[in-house]
Amino acid sequence: MLSIDKMIDRIEELPSPDFVVQKIISVASDPHASAQELADAIMMDASLSSKVLKLANSAYYGIPRRISVLSEAIMILGFKTVRNLAMSVFTYSSLFSSNGTEAINRKSLWRHFVYVAVGSETLGEILGYPVKEELFINGLLHDIGKVALDVISPRMMRAISSITSAKNRTFLEAEKLLEIPPHTSIGAKLVERWGLPDVIVQTVEGHHSPEMFLDSINAEVVAIVHVADVVANMMFPGDSLSYGKPNLSHDALNLLVLRPKTLIRFMDRFKVKVKKADEFLEM
């Protein structure tokens, strides 16, 4: 069997963040950058600019008046939110422009990406997490390893998809049955190769096993995305190509001090928020 590193070497078909996206991430992370500098970086790609503005005007953000200028969107929504919008556009294009098998429903998989992003941000709001925008991008990219696996070996992806749907198994269970390297490790290697921050690498690798990173400074983020992923899989089974019963980590619940009443409140608010995320589903 191929090692994870060798598998990653085979996914040249999956685009890495280009210069424009890298520039956006860099400027948005610079505390001294201005809104105009970030707008200038985004405007280097006309298609990206229009899609960011479209998302900024979506029902999800609920801005009472139409935003027509990028710098204005940045001032209203904030640097990190606009960075997230740009990364959403890139991830969407990666998912639908890369080669892979027709055995999987990529629209459903994208919906899962978006819903976990929305769920992570929503849970962060309820728990009072200080930078909820960071949760969105971590939720959005958590399952990117599944896209990578589909590009690396459509045959493997067909086999996994067949087991999960026919035998009502989770994606992880199918990977173990077939002795395939987990999508979590493949995805972590991929985002690390893309040069994304450690928090994203750890979230991608640990979103099914948050106990891996309990001692990390990113433990809370990993745990929040884990809970959002489990809830999304429970409420929308099959979107992530996973069936069966997802395992909710007690370590994550304890770390977040997440009680049943709070979890129910999160699920109620999550149902409302996903209904406003339609613009993210069709870019």
Secondary structure, DSSP 4 states (H G I P E B T S, - for coil): ---HHHHHHT-TTSPPP-HHHHHHHHHHT-TT--HHHHHHHHTTSHHHHHHHHHHHTSTTT--SS----HHHHHHHH-HHHHHHHHHHHHHHHHHHHS---TTS-HHHHHHHHHHHHHHHHHHHHHHT-TTHHHHHHHHHHTTHHHHHHHHH-HHHHHHHHHHHHHHT--HHHHHHHHTPPPHHHHHHHHHHHTT--HHHHHHHHHSS-GGGGTTSTTHHHHHHHHHHHHHHHHHSTTTTS--S-PPPPHHHHHHHT--HHHHHHHHHHHHHHHTT-HHHH--
